[in-house]
Amino acid sequence: MIFHKKLITNLQYFILINNKFLSAIMTTSKVSAKKTKVLVAPLDWGLGHAARCIQIIKELLLNGYEVIIACDGPQLQLLTKEFPLLYFVNLEGYKVSYGRNSFFTALKIIIQFPKILIQINREKKWLDEIISKEKIDMVISDNRYGLCSTRIISVFVTHQLYIKTPFGRIGNQLLQKINYKYINKFNFCWLPDFPEQHQLAGNLSHPKKKPGVPVHYVGLLSRFETRNLPIFYKLMFVISGPEPQRTIFENIILKELRHYKDKAILIRGLPDRHDKVAAPSNIDVFNHLRSTEMNDAICASELVICRSGYSSIMDLSRLGKKSILIPTPGQTEQEYLADYLYQKKYAIKIKQKDFCLEHALAIARAFPYKKYNEERNDMLTEAIRSAETKRKEKISSQPQVPGI
């Protein structure tokens, strides 16, 4: 019995030692094969920032990265429907609201600046905590100025290096200095546009003076692909943007559609809502569509009427769709983009206060539209590789702990 007990004890010890050894090997293997963990965080200023991050997230996943998404509200609803299997963390948005006209929108944005600055400081502290908790290796921030850290590689995504303001050149230059002050805290700045030809954002993404950090043009960030579908809808309306302007725009469209007889589709831009609005039977109304459904709906529409937000512009340009752009009143960036694309003959621009559907369609029928020809490329993949190279250089330059 004594011999038998010793035999069992020695056998247990042997198994224990081997288990520890195997565990150490497996742990080492996991460390060496550990995926780079990337935090992607879009701004909550409408759905456009979240929508254009979809292509970034897909590209990261295709290249073997582990992705965590940080957002809340409608952006969370949009991205969870696109990536139901990914891990999400809650990050409070800036929650900017607009006025009921151009003057009050500009005034409200100015009044909300202190709130925005407070949130920038909060998200910086939040990032420091989440880096430690989730072992983040890299952060890609779409226009969230506080999401940078010296501990990891930080990427800032924007199409606005030169921000248009209602206060003319002096106001623009002052805001550009503030903009660059924050951008220069990041390791890279990614611009969803092309460096020379085929540019869509004009001076916004091509100012004379660039930030001090490396700038990468990454081409159009659109989640859509061209599909050869028969035209089913004569018109498509896409409602978007912060309140109350989203609802004001929707009410204008619904009023104009009362006497419209052809088949049309209306997307309300409300992924987190289930309520319905009354519309004529020839109008299909959806609060939200997933990317594949939205892609098909645009391709099956003859003409698209929407805001001149940059993400919408990238989507329409990729799909080669004719459009009528209605800038959000008081949002100078959208007003500039609509003017720029009108001059290029890529789109028609109509002010919201002047919008009349019958008149707009008459203009569209006579307008000499030019089709945008996108130059497809690997610029986003190359930008990701540059960030990964920088990350590895950062790791190798860190001092090694003696004895390890």
matplotlib code that plots the C-alpha trace (Angstrom):
import matplotlib.pyplot as plt

x = [0.0, 2.9, 4.6, 1.3, 0.7, 4.2, 3.7, 0.4, 2.1, 5.1, 2.7, 0.6, 3.8, 5.0, 1.6, 1.6, 5.1, 4.3, 1.0, 2.9, 5.5, 2.8, 0.9, 4.1, 4.6, 1.0, 1.2, 4.4, 2.8, -0.3, 1.9, 3.9, 0.8, -1.2, -3.3, -2.7, -5.7, -7.2, -9.7, -11.9, -13.9, -16.1, -17.5, -21.2, -21.9, -24.5, -24.0, -21.4, -18.3, -19.5, -20.5, -17.1, -15.4, -17.1, -14.5, -11.6, -12.9, -13.4, -9.8, -8.4, -10.3, -9.1, -5.5, -5.8, -6.4, -8.6, -11.0, -12.9, -15.4, -16.1, -19.3, -22.8, -26.3, -27.3, -23.7, -23.7, -26.9, -25.5, -22.2, -23.6, -25.9, -22.9, -20.6, -22.7, -19.8, -17.3, -16.7, -18.1, -17.3, -19.4, -17.9, -20.0, -20.4, -20.1, -23.9, -23.8, -27.2, -28.1, -30.4, -33.4, -31.7, -28.1, -27.6, -28.7, -26.8, -23.6, -24.4, -25.3, -22.0, -20.0, -21.9, -21.3, -17.5, -16.8, -18.9, -16.9, -13.5, -14.7, -15.6, -12.2, -10.5, -12.8, -12.2, -8.4, -8.7, -11.1, -8.6, -5.8, -8.1, -9.2, -5.7, -4.8, -8.0, -8.3, -4.5, -5.1, -2.2, -3.5, -6.4, -8.1, -10.1, -12.5, -12.5, -12.4, -9.6, -9.0, -8.3, -4.5, -1.9, 1.9, 1.5, 0.2, 0.0, -2.7, -4.4, -6.6, -9.1, -10.6, -11.4, -11.1, -7.6, -8.9, -12.2, -14.7, -16.3, -19.0, -16.3, -14.3, -10.6, -9.4, -11.8, -10.8, -7.1, -7.6, -9.6, -7.0, -4.3, -6.4, -7.2, -3.5, -2.6, -4.7, -3.9, -0.1, -0.6, -1.4, 1.2, -0.7, -3.5, -5.6, -7.5, -10.4, -9.6, -7.0, -3.8, -4.1, -6.5, -10.0, -10.1, -13.6, -13.1, -11.3, -9.5, -10.8, -8.4, -5.8, -4.7, -1.4, -0.1, -0.4, -0.1, 3.3, 2.5, 2.7, -0.4, -1.8, -4.5, -6.4, -8.9, -12.7, -14.0, -17.2, -18.8, -20.6, -19.7, -21.2, -24.0, -25.7, -29.3, -32.4, -33.8, -36.7, -37.0, -37.2, -36.1, -34.2, -34.3, -31.7, -32.3, -29.4, -27.6, -28.1, -31.4, -33.4, -32.3, -32.8, -36.5, -36.9, -35.4, -37.6, -40.8, -39.9, -39.4, -42.6, -44.6, -43.1, -43.9, -47.7, -48.2, -45.4, -46.7, -43.6, -42.0, -39.6, -37.8, -37.1, -34.4, -34.9, -31.4, -32.7, -31.1, -32.2, -35.9, -38.9, -41.6, -43.2, -44.2, -47.2, -46.3, -48.1, -48.4, -45.9, -43.2, -41.2, -40.1, -37.4, -35.9, -32.6, -31.1, -28.1, -25.1, -26.0, -29.6, -28.6, -26.1, -28.8, -31.4, -29.0, -28.0, -31.7, -32.5, -32.2, -31.6, -30.6, -31.6, -29.6, -27.4, -24.0, -22.2, -18.8, -19.6, -22.7, -20.7, -18.1, -20.9, -22.6, -19.3, -18.3, -21.6, -21.7, -25.1, -26.7, -27.7, -29.3, -27.4, -29.2, -26.6, -27.6, -28.2, -25.3, -22.9, -20.3, -18.5, -21.5, -22.2, -18.7, -18.8, -22.1, -20.7, -17.4, -19.2, -21.7, -18.8, -17.3, -20.7, -20.8, -24.0, -26.7, -26.9, -30.2, -30.6, -33.1, -35.2, -35.5, -36.3, -39.2, -39.3, -40.9, -38.4, -35.5, -36.4, -36.7, -33.1, -31.9, -33.3, -31.4, -28.2, -25.0, -24.0, -20.4, -19.8, -17.1, -14.5, -12.9, -9.3, -9.4, -6.2, -4.6, -4.0, -5.9, -4.0, -0.7, -1.7, -2.5, 0.9, 2.7, 0.9, 1.8, 5.5, 5.5, 3.9, 6.6, 9.4, 7.8, 7.9, 11.5, 12.7, 11.3, 13.9, 14.0, 13.6, 16.8, 16.4, 13.4]
y = [0.0, 2.4, 1.6, 2.1, 5.5, 6.6, 5.4, 7.5, 10.5, 10.4, 9.9, 12.9, 15.0, 13.9, 14.9, 18.2, 19.1, 18.1, 20.1, 23.2, 22.7, 22.2, 25.2, 27.3, 26.2, 27.0, 30.4, 31.2, 30.1, 32.3, 35.3, 34.9, 34.4, 37.1, 39.3, 43.0, 44.5, 47.6, 50.0, 51.7, 54.7, 56.9, 60.3, 60.5, 63.5, 61.8, 58.3, 59.1, 58.6, 55.2, 54.2, 55.0, 53.1, 49.9, 49.6, 50.3, 47.5, 45.1, 45.8, 45.2, 41.9, 40.8, 41.5, 39.4, 42.1, 41.8, 44.7, 46.3, 49.1, 52.0, 54.1, 54.5, 55.5, 55.2, 54.6, 51.5, 50.3, 50.7, 48.9, 46.1, 45.2, 45.2, 43.3, 41.3, 39.1, 41.8, 43.1, 46.6, 49.0, 51.9, 55.3, 58.4, 60.7, 64.5, 64.7, 67.9, 69.4, 71.9, 74.9, 75.3, 77.5, 78.5, 81.2, 79.2, 76.1, 78.1, 79.7, 76.4, 74.8, 77.7, 77.4, 73.6, 74.0, 73.8, 70.6, 69.2, 70.1, 68.4, 65.2, 65.3, 65.3, 62.5, 60.3, 60.7, 59.3, 56.7, 55.5, 55.2, 52.9, 50.8, 50.3, 48.7, 46.7, 45.4, 45.4, 47.6, 47.9, 50.6, 53.1, 54.4, 57.5, 59.0, 62.7, 62.0, 64.2, 62.8, 59.2, 59.3, 57.9, 57.7, 54.1, 52.8, 53.8, 56.4, 57.1, 60.1, 59.8, 63.0, 64.6, 68.0, 69.4, 72.8, 73.4, 75.8, 78.2, 80.9, 83.5, 83.6, 83.1, 84.3, 81.9, 79.1, 79.6, 79.8, 76.6, 74.9, 75.7, 74.2, 71.2, 70.6, 71.0, 67.9, 66.0, 66.3, 64.3, 61.3, 59.1, 59.2, 61.1, 59.2, 61.2, 59.4, 61.1, 60.9, 62.9, 64.6, 63.6, 62.3, 64.3, 64.8, 67.0, 69.9, 72.3, 70.5, 67.6, 69.4, 72.6, 74.2, 73.4, 69.8, 68.6, 67.7, 63.9, 61.6, 62.0, 59.1, 59.5, 56.2, 56.6, 56.6, 54.9, 53.5, 50.2, 49.8, 48.2, 48.8, 46.3, 46.1, 46.1, 47.2, 50.6, 50.0, 53.4, 56.7, 58.5, 57.6, 59.9, 59.5, 61.4, 61.9, 64.2, 65.6, 66.8, 68.8, 69.2, 65.5, 65.8, 69.1, 67.6, 64.5, 66.6, 68.7, 65.5, 63.9, 67.0, 67.1, 63.4, 63.8, 64.4, 62.3, 59.4, 57.3, 54.6, 56.0, 54.9, 56.9, 55.9, 57.8, 57.2, 55.9, 52.5, 52.7, 53.4, 51.3, 53.9, 54.5, 57.6, 58.0, 58.0, 57.4, 53.7, 54.3, 55.3, 52.5, 53.8, 52.3, 53.5, 51.8, 49.4, 47.1, 47.8, 45.1, 46.3, 49.9, 49.1, 47.4, 50.2, 52.9, 50.8, 50.3, 54.0, 56.4, 59.6, 60.1, 63.1, 63.5, 65.7, 66.6, 64.8, 63.5, 59.8, 60.1, 61.7, 58.9, 56.3, 58.0, 58.6, 55.0, 53.8, 56.5, 57.8, 61.1, 63.1, 66.3, 67.5, 69.5, 70.8, 70.9, 74.6, 76.2, 73.3, 75.1, 71.9, 70.5, 73.8, 73.9, 70.2, 70.8, 73.9, 72.0, 69.0, 71.3, 73.1, 69.7, 68.7, 65.7, 66.7, 69.4, 71.6, 73.1, 74.9, 73.3, 76.5, 76.5, 72.8, 72.0, 68.5, 69.4, 72.2, 70.0, 67.2, 69.7, 71.0, 67.4, 66.5, 69.4, 69.1, 67.9, 65.3, 64.0, 60.5, 60.2, 57.6, 56.2, 55.1, 51.8, 51.2, 49.6, 52.9, 51.9, 48.6, 50.4, 52.9, 50.0, 48.4, 51.7, 51.9, 48.2, 48.9, 51.8, 49.7, 47.1, 49.7, 51.2, 47.8, 47.0, 50.4, 49.9, 48.9, 45.2, 44.2, 42.4, 38.7, 38.3]
z = [0.0, 0.8, -2.5, -4.3, -2.6, -3.6, -7.2, -7.4, -5.8, -8.2, -11.1, -10.1, -9.7, -13.2, -14.7, -12.8, -14.0, -17.6, -17.5, -16.4, -19.1, -21.8, -20.4, -20.6, -24.3, -25.1, -23.4, -25.3, -28.5, -27.8, -27.1, -30.3, -32.3, -30.5, -32.8, -32.7, -30.9, -32.5, -30.9, -33.6, -32.3, -34.6, -33.7, -33.0, -35.2, -37.4, -38.8, -41.4, -39.2, -38.1, -41.7, -43.1, -40.3, -41.7, -44.5, -42.0, -39.7, -42.6, -43.8, -40.3, -40.0, -43.4, -42.3, -39.1, -36.5, -33.5, -33.5, -30.6, -31.4, -29.0, -29.5, -28.2, -29.3, -33.0, -34.0, -31.7, -33.3, -36.8, -36.1, -34.0, -37.0, -39.3, -36.9, -34.5, -33.4, -32.5, -29.0, -28.2, -25.4, -24.5, -25.2, -24.6, -27.7, -27.9, -28.3, -30.4, -31.4, -34.1, -34.3, -36.4, -39.0, -40.1, -37.6, -34.6, -35.7, -35.8, -32.5, -30.8, -32.0, -30.5, -27.2, -27.1, -27.5, -23.7, -23.5, -26.4, -24.7, -21.5, -23.4, -25.2, -21.8, -20.5, -23.5, -23.0, -19.5, -20.7, -23.3, -20.7, -18.7, -21.6, -22.8, -19.5, -19.2, -22.8, -23.7, -26.7, -29.2, -31.5, -31.7, -34.8, -33.9, -36.5, -35.4, -31.7, -30.6, -27.1, -28.3, -28.5, -26.2, -26.1, -24.9, -28.2, -31.9, -32.4, -35.8, -36.5, -39.4, -40.9, -44.3, -42.8, -42.3, -43.2, -41.4, -42.9, -40.4, -40.7, -39.7, -42.9, -43.5, -40.0, -38.3, -40.6, -39.9, -36.2, -36.1, -38.3, -35.7, -33.0, -35.2, -35.9, -32.2, -31.5, -34.7, -34.0, -30.8, -32.9, -34.8, -38.1, -39.9, -42.4, -45.1, -46.9, -50.3, -53.1, -53.0, -56.4, -59.1, -58.3, -55.0, -53.6, -50.5, -52.3, -49.9, -46.9, -47.4, -49.5, -47.6, -48.4, -44.9, -43.6, -40.0, -38.5, -38.3, -41.3, -43.5, -45.5, -48.2, -48.0, -50.9, -50.5, -47.4, -48.6, -47.5, -50.9, -54.2, -57.7, -58.6, -62.0, -60.9, -62.8, -61.7, -59.3, -57.6, -59.5, -56.4, -53.2, -50.1, -47.4, -44.2, -41.8, -39.4, -35.8, -34.5, -34.9, -38.5, -39.3, -38.4, -40.2, -43.4, -43.1, -42.7, -45.8, -47.8, -46.6, -47.4, -51.0, -51.5, -51.0, -54.7, -56.1, -58.1, -59.1, -57.0, -54.3, -51.2, -48.0, -45.5, -42.2, -40.7, -37.4, -36.6, -33.0, -33.6, -34.6, -35.0, -38.4, -40.3, -42.6, -46.3, -49.7, -50.8, -53.6, -51.1, -49.3, -45.9, -43.7, -40.5, -41.4, -43.8, -43.4, -45.7, -48.2, -48.4, -48.6, -51.3, -53.4, -52.8, -54.0, -57.1, -57.9, -57.7, -60.5, -58.5, -54.8, -52.7, -49.5, -47.3, -48.6, -45.7, -46.8, -46.2, -48.3, -51.0, -51.0, -51.2, -54.2, -55.9, -55.7, -57.0, -59.8, -58.8, -59.8, -56.8, -55.5, -52.4, -49.7, -47.1, -43.5, -42.7, -40.8, -41.5, -43.5, -44.4, -46.2, -47.9, -49.2, -50.4, -52.2, -54.0, -54.9, -56.4, -58.2, -59.8, -60.8, -62.3, -60.0, -58.2, -57.9, -54.9, -53.5, -50.2, -47.8, -47.5, -51.3, -51.8, -54.0, -55.4, -58.7, -59.3, -58.2, -60.6, -63.5, -62.7, -62.5, -65.9, -67.6, -65.5, -67.4, -64.8, -64.9, -63.6, -60.9, -61.8, -58.7, -58.9, -56.9, -54.9, -51.8, -50.0, -46.9, -46.7, -47.0, -44.3, -42.0, -42.7, -41.9, -38.6, -37.9, -38.8, -36.4, -33.7, -34.0, -34.0, -30.8, -29.1, -30.2, -29.0, -25.5, -22.9, -22.0, -18.4, -17.1, -16.6, -19.0]

ax = plt.figure().add_subplot(projection="3d")
ax.plot(x, y, z, "-o")
ax.set_aspect("equal")
plt.show()
